[in-house]
Amino acid sequence: CALESLGDYPRALRALDRTIDFNPRCSLAYETKGKILYITRALKPAFLCYEKMAELDPENYEGHYMKGEILRAHGQNKLALECLNIAMRLDPNQAAIYVPRGAVLEHFGDVDEALKGYDK
């Protein structure tokens, strides 16, 4: 969304809402809306967007990864780890997954497994 890249988040969100109204199965619209909401720290609505994205496109790691990030930010480490593990399974080459996953593993005391991930 061009408006997003210009930082005009309110207009971008309105445009994305219209896109979703027109095509509620557009996972990219939910992903982009979730990204904007996450950037603006509206985490609960962002989570709902990523949840819908993961429902529509379950093989895309991004929805699961971002759900994990938001859950981790809210201290829901067990659920965060589940989401991050799904994201890692879907795209093990995404290095960004390993840092939050490692932090959650460290929280649970599994430092050795966290270090394996950090080495990737």
Secondary structure, DSSP 8 states (H G I E B T S, - for coil): -HHHHTT-HHHHHHHHHHHHHH-TT-HHHHHHHHHHHHHTT-HHHHHHHHHHHHHH-TT-HHHHHHHHHHHHHTT-HHHHHHHHHHHHHH-TT-GGGHHHHHHHHHHTT-HHHHHHHHH-
